[in-house]
Amino acid sequence: MADASQTTVIGPDTRIKGEISVDRLAVIHGGIEGQITAKGDIELASGSKCNASVDANKVTIEGTVSGDVSGREAVKLSSSARVKGDLIAAKLIVEEGAVFVGHCQVGGDAAKAAAARPRASPKPNPPPTRRLSPRLPDADKHHLEAALLGPECDEWRRRLRHAWFSVITAARSSRLVRAL
């Protein structure tokens, strides 16, 4: 680790949205949304929450990352790390207990290819959708029919019929108003 005068520290109560670029070591305890790039090393401390792509010489993850991670020399996932996204590294170190969901490319060739390709900005989260109809019980499409036929769904079927009746009535009313 470099001396403290050359270390960028982002505290646990700090939330940053956008692009962060550092030349040396950065230790992140807070939350980041966007993109993190470093010529040096990045340490995502325990408790950090990043919805960002991370590109650095060495990346050490102890917190939560949702986004692509690229380490030109190495990526280390500690036992408390939670990563969801693609990972590219020359060397990968994974401690027991770490969670990783995504695709992984490891080796010198993978790191060189990652350094050569242009970085895409992370996709923003879509806006929340508002439900206009009653929420059905959680069921995948293969079990939907069985779920709708069960006695526990009588209330949902009644609500759905009422909602459709309201829509049809409103449509008829608007046609009558336009006709007048």
N, C-alpha and C positions, 0 to 999 in steps of 0.2 A: 504494500500500500504506500502511496506517495505521502509526503508530509502534509499536514493539515492546511498549509497555506496554498496548496495546489489542488485541494479537494472541494468540489461543489457539493453542498448538502442541501437537500430539499426536505424540510421538516414534516413530521407526521400530520400536522394540522393544515398543510398546504395542498391545494388542488390547482393544477395547471391544465389549461386546455389550449392545445396548439402544438408548435414544433419547438423542441429543445435541442440545442447543439452545444456540446462541450468539447474542449480540447484535451482535457486530462481526465482524472477520475471523478465520477459523480456518484454520490450515495443518495438514493431516493427512499424516503420513509413515507411520503405522502401519496397523493393520487395524480396520475398523469393521463390525459386523454389526447391522443394525436400521434406524434412521432418523436422518438428519441434517437439522436445520432451522436456518436462520440468517436474521436480519434483515439482516445484512451479506453478506460474500462468503465463499465456501468455496474453498480451494485444495487439491486432492488431488495431492500431490507424487508424483514418480516413485518407484516402489517401493511406493506405498500400495495396499492391497487392500481394497476396500469391497464388502460384500454388503449394500447398504443403499439406501434411497430417499434422494435428496438434493434439498433445496428451499432455495434461497438467492436473494439478489439477483443476484449474479454467481457462476458456477461455472467454475473452471478445473480441467481434468482432465489430469494427466500420468501417472497410474497406472492401475489396473484398477478398474472399477466394474461390479457386477452388480446392477442395480436401476434404477428410474425416476429421471430427472434433470430438475429443473425450475429454470430460471433466469428470474427476473422481468425482468431487464435483458438478460443475455447468458449464453451457455454457450460456453466455448472448449475444444476438444479439441486438445491438443498432439500432436506427431508420435509420442510414446510412449504416448498414451492408448489404452485398450482398454475399450469400453463395451458392455454387453449389457443392453438394456432400452429403455423408451420415453423420448423426450427432448422436452421442451417448453421453448421459449425465445422471447423477443422478438427476439433476435439470435443467430445461430449462426456461430461461427468454427471452421473445421476445417483444421488443418495437414496437409500431405502426410505420409502414413504412419500417421495415426490410424485405428483400427478401430472401427466402430460397427455393431452388429447390433440392430435394433429399429425402432420407428415414430418418426417425427419430425414435430413441429408447430412451425413457426417463424412469428413475426410478433406484432405487438402484441395482436391479438385472441386468439391462442393463449395467450399469457402471462396475459392478463386472465382467460380462462376457467379456466386452471389455478389461478390464485390464488383463484377463487371456489369451486371444488369442494373437498369435504372430502378429506383425505389418508387413504388406507387404509394400514394397517401392512403391511410386507412379509410375504410368506408364508414361514413357516419351511421349511427343507429337510426333506424327509421322512426318516425314519430309514432307515438302510441295510437292504436286504433280504438275507436269507441264502438262498443257493441250496442246494436239497436234491438237485437232479438234476445230472448232469454238464453242464458248460458246453459248448454247441454252438459251432462256429466262427462268427465274425461273418458274418452273411449276412442280407440283407433278405428279406422274405417271398416276393418273386418268385423268388429264387434258392435258397430253402431246399431245395426238392426236389432240385435239381441238386447242391447241396452234400452232401445226405445220401446221394446215390447214388454219389458219387465214392469211389475206393479209399482215399483218405486218411481217410475217416470210418468205416472198418471197426471201429476201436477204440471210437469213440463209440457205434456201434450195439451193440457187444458190451456196453459199460457200461450202456447204456440197458436192454437186455434183462435184464441182471443186476439192475439196480435194480428193474424191474417185477416180476421173479421174487421178489425179497426182500419187496416190498410185498405181493404176493399170498400168499406163505408166512406173513408176519406176520398178515395178515387171517384166514387159515384157522386159525392157531394160536390167535388170540384167540377165535374162535368155538368152538373145541374146549374151551378153558379155561372159557368161560362156560357151555358145555353140561354140563360136569362139575359 
